[in-house]
Amino acid sequence: MNLIISTARRYHQFCNTIDTLIKQNPNIIDIINKIYVLDDRSGWNEREKMEGYLVEKFKKKVNVITFNGEDKFDWIDKLDFVGRLCDDNEYIFFLEDDWESISPIDFKYHLDYLDKNKDIDTINFITDWFVQDDKHREKFDVNDVYWECPYPESWRHVEQIKDDVKYWHDVSFPNFSMSPSLFRSNVFKNNKFDRSERFELTYAVDKNFKSLHIKHPKFIHAGFDESFISYKNKRKLNVGIQILAYNCADTFEELIKPWIELDYENGYYDIDIKIWVGSGQFKIYEDMGCKNVNGPTIELIERLKDEGKVHHLFQPDKYHLLGDHTTRDKCISWCKKEDIDLMIQVDADEFYGDQAKPYLDWIIFNKKYDIYNTILKGVTQEEGVFEDWERFSAAWIKRNGGISHYYLDQHWVFQGEGNPNNEEEKNIEYRWVKTGTVPKEVCNPIHYSWNNDLKTTGPEHIKEKIEYQKRYYADNKCGYSWDDENDKLIKN
């Protein structure tokens, strides 16, 4: 294998990384074919010292390749260069200069494993199996040495060890990380990194790499205070959950539970979740003469608001009820006031459960899209039979001039860039922008929409919902009807 070391003006940390590597792995000298140092803007004196230091330690030629760009992301050039060093050896061991070796590595074992398992692209040497939760240990166990990268689920990364106490936080990387790892060379060939702070996350999103994690960590991060993913440098990401809730007192707490528990630090972001709830009978139902049965739901949401679990409750004037889109429209001013970056739209019959976190992780690691659709797992009248339905669920609402207004049902428009007066002809329909569908294997939440026995929200009887849809939509039709004779719902 070849050894590639990435460094940048940190000679003393560079020496510590190499010293601890050789101390823990004295036989590594016999395994390495070539050594490359990719250096970003160190002084010539330090570059000369690094080369001499490695020649002394490894007793073989060292290639120091220098990069001197001054622009913000010019240092990514050296990562792009890795692919040009991969032609003469199938494997590379990549090591940055801010890691410290804490345990020996049986490189021959890992190289042999890669030889026998051609589907594995990389083995990561920093993960700690013993701090993971029981669910991960049961689900992703491979053997006594490895466990599978759980992406898109997150896992616990030990950032520091002080006085034998391990300090960890949640991270999630798409089967690729520039932390100390053994790679097949083809991982880097003919590929380039994005010139952004998210270069590591975006590099592997669409490449279908397969990664294994070591169970016993071999390195600990020695550059905690300088790391741009340290706690003090994490960027705030404000996420607003928009929920329309009517007649759902029995199930509402279950609905919001995963979102309440979702305040967490994820890779580069400190994520702050806020929940907006709009709750009131729609005007059409009042016109139909339907009984308003929302009282218990309002009592529950007001209690949850007092407990800090719901951040805002909007109720329409009981003498001037609103409709679906006019209620949702009230969320927009709140989003702007709370500086919401990502709005997630959830209805009271959509239950994400433990899929909420991988859902949000996928969105964060796929920020190239402006909006996102979810594939809902629709409950039908037949037990155990589901029908998938794809619909809008989230958007980066500051893009494209910012969110403007809702105009029908759940449909809305962006204001449009360069449109300070919000002229309608310059608005951008949300379905016109770049759209990503969250993969079904990442998130496929239960949707209790058309099942009278299992409904979680809406009027007292589903017959009223059918009549509502006929009145609300222009074609005076509904995809379902009620069979009074057999007392059951029928799909038209």
N, C-alpha and C positions, 0 to 999 in steps of 0.2 A: 504494500500500500504506500501511497504518497502522503506526506504530512504537509498540510497547508495551514499556516499561522497568520491570522489577521491581527494587525497591530496599528496603533495610532498615537504616537507621541507619549507613550507610557512605558519608558524603558524599564523602570523598576518593577512594574507589574508584569511586563513581558518576562523578565528574568524569574520572577516568582512562579509564573505559570510553567515555564520550562523546568525549573528546579524541582517543583513538586511532581511534575509529570515523570521525570526521570527517577526521582526518589521512589515513587510508587511503582514504576514500571522500568526497572533497569534493563530489561531485555528488549525494550522497544527499539533500541538502536539496531538490533539484528533484523527487525521486521520492516523497517522503513526503507523504501527504495530511494525516493528523492524528497528534499525538503524545500518548500517555497515559503518565503515571507512576503506577505502583501502589506506594505507599509503606507500609511496615509500621513504625509507631511511631517514626519520626524526630521530632525536636523541631520546633516550629513555625518556629523560626529557620532550621533546615536545609531544611525544605520550601520556605520562601520563597526561599532561595538557589538550590535546585535548579530551581525554576520560572524564576527570573530568568536563571540560567545557560543553560537550554535556549532561552529566548526570544532571548537574545543570539546563540546559536550558529545556531539554525535560522530566525530571523526570522519566526516564526509562533506562533500561539496554542498553549499547552501546557496540558493538563488534568491536574492533580495530584489523584489520588483516594487518600484516606487510610484506613488501617485501624489500629485501636487495640486489638484484642483482646489480653487478657493470658494466656489459657489456652494450653496447650502447642501446639496445632495451629491456633490462630485465624488465623495468617498464611496458611493455605491459602484463606481467604475471598477473598484478592485474586486467586488463580489461578482460582477459580470465577467471579470477576467478569469475566475475560477474555471469556467467551462473550457478555456483554452489550455488548461493544464491537465486535462483529463484524458488525453489521447493515448498515453503510454502505460496506463495502469487502470485496472478495473475498479479499484477502490481508493478512496481518499479518507483520511482522518482530518476533520476540520476543527480548528481550535482557535478561539479568540483569546486576547491577552488579558482578560479579566476573570479567568477561572482558575481555581486551585484544585489540584488532584488530592483526593482524600482516601482513595482505595485503589488497589491494583486492578488492572484490566487484563483479562485473558484474551488478547487480540486474536490469537490463533483460533480460539474457540469461536469467536464472533465471525471471523472471516470464513471459517469452515461452514458455519451456519448459513451465511449468505450464499456460499457456493451451492449448498444443497437446497436452498429455498429462494428460487429466482424471483418470486413475487415480492420479496421484501426489498425495499429501496434504501432504507436507512435504519440505523440503530442509534437511539439517543441515550446518552450516559449520565443524565442529570436527575432523572425521576426517582422518587422514593415510594416504593410500593406500600410501605408500612404506615404512611399517613393518609392513604386513600380510604374512602368510606367503603363499607361492606358491599354496597351495590356494585361499585366499580370492581372490587376484588373478585366478586363472583362472576361478573359479566365479561371481563376483559383478560382473565388469566390465560396464559399460554402454556408456560411450564415453570420450572424452578428458577429460571433466569430472566424470562421476558414476560411482559404483558403488552397487549395491543394498545396503540394510541386510541383513546376513546373519542376523538373528534367525530361529530361536532359537539359532543358533551365535553364539559370542562373537567379539569383534574387539579389536584393540589400540587403546587410547585413550592418546594422549600427554598425560600429566598435567603435565609440566614439561619445559623446555628449559634446560639449564645448560651453558655453555661449549660450545655447539653439540652437546651430547649430549642425545638425546631419552630421557626416562624414561616408560615406558608400563606399563600393566597391562591385564589382560583385563576387558572389560565386555560386557554384553548387555542391550539395551533393546528392548522389543517395538514397533519401528517408530514410536517416539515418544520425544522427549527435550526437556526445557525448556532445554537448552543453546542457544546462538544458532542460530536456525532461521527459515526462511520457511515459513509455514503457510497452507493454505487456511483461511478463517474457520470453515468447518463442522466443523473438527476440535474446536473449543471450544464450539460452539453446543449448548445443551440437555444438556450433560455436566457432571458434578461429579467432583471429586477425592476420594479416600479421605482421611480425616483421620488419616494415619499417616505414619511415616517412609518408607514405600514408596509414597507417593502417585504418584510418577512412573512406577513400574513397573506398578502395578495399573491405571492410568488407561486404557491402550490395549490391555490383554490380549485383550479380547473384541470389539474394534472394527474389526479388519481394516484398519487404516491401512496405507498403502504409503509407504515412505520411501526417499529417495535420500541418499547421503552424497557430500560433495564430495571430490575427490581431493587437492586442495591446500588444507590447512587455512587458514582465515581468522581464527581466534581461538585464543588459548591461555588456559588458566585462570589468572587472576591472584590467586585467593583460595585457593591450595592449602592453606595452614596452617589456614584457617577452614572448609574444606569438610568436611561431615559424612560424606563418603565417602573422606576421606583415610586413609592407611594406619593412622595412630595411633588412629583412631576406628572402624575396621572391627570388626564384631561377629563373634565366633567362632561358627562353625556346625560342630558335631560330627556327622559322618556315619559310621555304622557299616554295613559291608557284611557281611551274614550269608551264608556259603557252606557248603553241605553237599557234601563232596567224598569220593568213594569210587572207587577204581580209575580214576584219571584223571591219572596221572603224565605221560602223553604230551601232554596238552592244558592242564593246569592253569595253567602259566605264561602261556600265551596268554589264558586266561580272565581272569586277574587283572591283566594288563598295563594295560588302560585305567584301572582303578580305582587302581592304584599311582600312575599318572601324573596323577591327578586332584586332587592337593593344589594349590589355586590360589586367587587372590583374584578374586572375582566380584562386581562392583558394590559392594554394601554388606556383603559377607561375606568373612571370611577362613576358607576352608573347610578343615577338617582331616579327612582320610579315615583310618579305621582298619578293618582287615579281621579278622573272626572266622571261623574255619573249624572246623566239626565234621566229624570223619572217623572212620568206623567202619562195619563191616558191620551191617546191621539184623538184629535178632533173628530175624525171620521167615525170612530167608535161611539163618541158621544152623540153624533148625528144619527147613528143607527139605533140609539136607545139602549146601548149596552151599559150594564152596571159598572161603575168605577170601583174596582176591587184592589186599589193600590195602597190603601192605608197601612197595612202591616209592613209592606215593603219600605215605605217612607220612614216608618218608625225604626226599622232595622238600620237603614242607611244613615239616618241621623245619629244613631248610637255609634255606628262604625266611624262616622265623621268625628264625633267627640273623642273616640279612641285613637284618632290619627291614622286609621286604616283607609279611609276615603278622604281625599283632600278638597273636593268641591262637589256640592250637590246643587244641581239646577232643577227647579220645579216651575212649570208654567203657571201663569195666573189661572185659577180654576174657572174663571169666567171667560178666559180667552185661551183655550187650549191650542196646542200646536200640532204639527204633523211630524213625520219621521225626519225629513231633511231639515225642517225648520228648528227642530229640537237639536239635531246634531250641529247645526250652524252656531248654536250658542257656545259650543266648545272652543270655537276658533279664538275668540277674544281671550279666553282663559289660557290657551296654549301660548299666545303671544305674551301675555302678562308673565307667565311662568318660564318663558324662554325655552319652550319645548323644542328639541331638535328632531326627535322621532315620535310620531303619533301612531299608536297602535289602536285599531278599532276592534272592539270586542262586543258582541251582543250577548244578552243574558241566556242564550241557549248554546253558547260555544264554550266548551270546557277544555282548557289546555293542559291542566294538571302538571305532571312533571316534564311535559314537553315545552313549557314556556321558556325555560332557560336555553335549551338547544336551539329553539326558534329564534330567540333574540341573539344568541351567539352567531347563528348563520347570517342574520341580517348585518350585524356589525362587521363580520369578516367578508361581506359582499356589498360594501358601500357603493360599488359602481352603479348600482341600480337606484332609481329615484323612488320607486314604489315597489311593494311586494304583495304577492298573492299567497293565500294559504289554501291547501287542499283539505277541506273539511270532510270528516267521516260522518255522513248523514245517516241517522237512525231511521229505519223504515218501519212499516207495520209488521213486517215479518221478523220474528226474533232471530238475532244473529246475522241479519242481512243488512248491509250498509251500502249507501250510494255516495260516492265521492262527488264533491262540488267545489270548484275552485272559485274563490272570490278575493277581492281586495282586502288587505288586513293591516298594512302599515305603509308609512311614507316619511321621507325626510322633508318636513313641511316648510323649511326655510329656502329650499331650492326653487328654481324657476320663478323667482319673484315672490315666493311665499304663498301659502295657502290663502285662497280668496273666500270662497263660499260654497255651501252645498246647494244643489239645485233640484235633486230628486232622489228620494230614498237615501242610499249611502253614497251617492255620486256627487262629485265636487270638482272644482277647478283650481289650478294655480293662477296667481295674478298675472304672471308673465314678466319676463325681464324688461326693464325700461318702460314700465307702465305705472307711473306714480299715481295716476288718476283712476286706476283700476277700470280702464275701458273694457267693456265686455268683449269686443271683437279681438282684443289682445290677450284675453284669458287663454289658458292652456288646459284642456281637458286632462284629468289625471291619468286616463288610460292611453294618452298619446306619448307619454314619456317612457324612459327606459325602465322596463318592468322585469323583476325576477320572481320566479315561483319557488317558494321554500320547498325543497324536496320532501316528498311524502314520507320517506324513511327518516327524515329529521323531525317532522311534525305533521301529525294527521289527527287533529283534535276532534273529539266527539261533538256532533251538532244535532241537537234535539229539536229540529224545526217542525217536521211534519209527522207527528205521532201524538195523538190525543192522550193516550195513556201515560206517556213519558214526557209530556211537555213541561218545560221549566219556566215559561214566561208567556205573557200574552193574555187574551181575554179568558173568560171562564170556560168557554167551549170552543173547539177548533172550528166549528161551523161559523162563528163570528169572524174568525180570521179569514176564512174563505170569502165571505161577503166583503170584508174590508179590502182584500186584494182586487176584487172585481171593481170596486168603486175607485180605488187609488190609481190603478193603471188604466191607460187610455183605451185598451182593447176590451175592457169589461170582461176579462177572462181570468181564470185561476187554473193552475196546473193540477188542482185537486178538487174533489167534490165530496159531499157527505151523503152516504147511503142511509136514509132514515129507516128503511125497512129492515136492514141488517145491522144498523147501528155501528157503522164503521167508515173509516176514511178510504177513499178510492183515488188512485192516481189516474188522471184523465189521459 
